[in-house]
């Protein structure tokens, strides 16, 4: 067993997640591709594959148990985070991965081809310009600077009445909550446990009032 495989096993053992052998292989395959492409395209500031397992894979997959619904969009996905790891964990759910940079979208297309991931659709677009009639149960973001920007720019994407905004944040963002627009409210804030990751992680679920 490789060192990375052992590390992933050890980290998963510290959570309640159930991850199959095939899912582990795909998660590690994603790390391998990210490491390879990163040397040429600078997709992430995280350079070591072992750190990618902690900061990218584990930080993403701990969210999988909180995904309610069938259809999700990951806005500003970058190299596919958290969308690719979540799609591997949730093969029966659909994921649209949206980013404005062509090199990131090309990388995601290569990943889903090489790893045979069937439930991901990569889209190159700015989020405020992206239109679809098929709305989403959840709008995911790991990269937006503020939750206000996220909900303002993405308010056309959730399903009416049931769609949610799901923001991955570091420290509990109480100051950002106070700045949210009046039409948006916090449904829940969950503290996430990411093994070996320094600093806090929180999952904030938001919805439209009324």
N, C-alpha and C positions, 0 to 999 in steps of 0.2 A: 504494500500500500504506500502511495506517495505521501510525502510530508503534508502537502496541501489537503489531500483526502482525509488524512488523520486529523488535521486541524478542523476541517469542516465537521467531521463526525463528533469531535470533542465539543465543539461549540453548539451543535444541534442537541447534544445530550444535556446541555444546560438549559434547554427550553422545553416546552410542551409540544413542539412541532413534530409531526410525523412526515418524514421525507424518504421516499423510496430510493432504491439503488439507481434507477434510471434518472430520477430527478437530481440526485447528487452528481451523477455523471454530467448532466446538462449544465448544472450550476458551475461545476469546475471547468467544463468546456467553455463556458462564457468567460470565466476569469482568464483562461488561456488565450482566447481571442482578443480580449480587452488588453491584455499585457502585450500581445504581438502588435496590434494596431496602434497602441498608445505610443510606441517608439517612433512611429512615423507621423501620426496625426494628432498627438497630444489631446486625447479624449478625456483624460482625468488627471488630476494632480497627484493621485495616489499611484506610486510607482511599483511598490512591491506586491506580488501576487498574494502573499500572506495577509497583507493589510487590506487588499481588495476583498478577500474572503470575509474579513470582519466589517470593514467600513462600507462595503457595497452589497455583498450577498446577505450577510446576517441582518444588516440594518434595513434591508428591503423585505426579507421574507418574514420577519416578525410581524409584519403588517397583514399577512395573508389571512389570518383568522378573523380579521375585522372587516373583510370585504363582503358587504351584503348586496346581492343582486347578480346580474349576469354580464353586464357590459360596462367597461371602464375606459377612461382616457387618461393617459399620463402626459400632462402638459409640461413642456420644457424638459423632456425626458433625457436630454444629453445623450450619452451612449447607451441609453435604455434602462435608466434607473429611476424608480424602482420597477418599471414595467416588465423587463425581461425576467428577472428572478420571480416576480409575482405570477407571470404567465406560466412559468415552469411549475410553480407550486399549485396553480389553479388551472389545469388544462381544460376544464369545462367552461371557463369564463372567457369572454372576448376582451381583448385589449387593443386600443388604438394608441400608438406611441407617436407623439407630436413634437417636432423640433424644427426650428427655422434654418438650421445649418445643414447643408448638403452632406458634408463628410460624416456627420453623426448618423444621418438617415441611411447613408450607404453602408456604414458599419452595422447598423441594426438589420438591414436586409441580408448582409452576409451572415450574421449570427443566426437568424431564423432559417436561412438556407442550410447552413452547415450543421446546426443542431436539430433540424427538423421540428421546429416549433410552429404549430399550425394555427395558433389562436392569437397571433399578433399581426396587426396591420400598421406598417410605418407610414407616416405622413410628414412631408416637408411643408411647413406653413407657419406663419405667425399665428398665435392662438386667437387673436382678435379678428383675424381674417378667415379662420377656419369655420365653414358652415356645413352642417349635416342635418338631415331630417330625422335621423336615427339617434335620438338623444341617449344620455348615459345615466346609469344608476349611480356611478361615482366618478368624480373628477379628482384625480390624484395629482399632487405636486410635492416634490422634494426640493425644488430649486428656486421657487419664487421668493423674492426678497421679503415681501410682506403679504399677510393674508388678505388685506384690503385689495392690493393689486390682483391677487389671485381671483377673488370672487368677482371683482369688477370686470376683469378681462375675460373671465370664463362663464359669466352668468347666463350665456346663451346655450350652454352645453348640458346641464343636468336635465333629467326628465322632470316634467311639471309635477310638483307635489311630492315626489318621492326621491328625486335625485339629490345627492349629497356632495359637498366639497370635502376632500380628505387631505389634510395638510400634514406632512411630516416635518416636525420642528425639533430644535434642540431643547433649550430651556423652556419651561412652561411660559407661553407667550401672553401673559395677562395684559401687558401694555398694548399688544396688537389687538386683542379682543375688544378693548375699550374704543379702538379706532375704527371698528367695522362699520359699514354703512347700516342704516336703520332697517333695511329690508332683510338683513342677514343675522342669524343667531347661531350660537354655539349649541350643538346637540350634546357633545361630550368631549372631554379631554382625558386621554388615557396615557399613563406613564408606561413606556415600553422598556423591557429589559433586553438589551443587546449585549450578549456575553463578550467580555474583553474590550468593549468600546468605552473609551474615556468620555466623560460628560453625559449629560442627561439627554434623553430622547422622548418626545411626546407625539402623540397622534391626536390631531384636532379634527373633529367632524363638525361641519357647518351645514346649515340648511336655510332655505328661504322662508321667511316668516309668512304665516297665513296660508 
